[in-house]
């Protein structure tokens, strides 16, 4: 575990991540991070902006290939209601 210090940066507070922490995150300068706070624990995770095609690359199953509860099957016939891309 590493210790880092909160520093002043203009009117804000900032933390600096050393190259070992960036490497462990798989992050580089300019990348976006998802930040979560729970029970006084701050979690940083590299934000991935992958398309659905990228997320499901290598997946060859279909919705029919796994058991689905009857009440959850209606999404197969749903039409977009907002600005979703289908």
WOLINVEN-V438506 format. One record per helix or strand. SS is the DSSP state (a for helix, b for strand). FROM is the first residue (numbers start at 1). LEN is the number of residues. If there is no record, write none. Layout:
BEGIN
ss | from | len
SS | FROM | LEN
SS | FROM | LEN
END
This chain:
BEGIN
ss | from | len
b | 7 | 3
b | 12 | 3
a | 19 | 7
b | 33 | 6
b | 41 | 6
a | 52 | 4
a | 63 | 3
a | 70 | 7
END
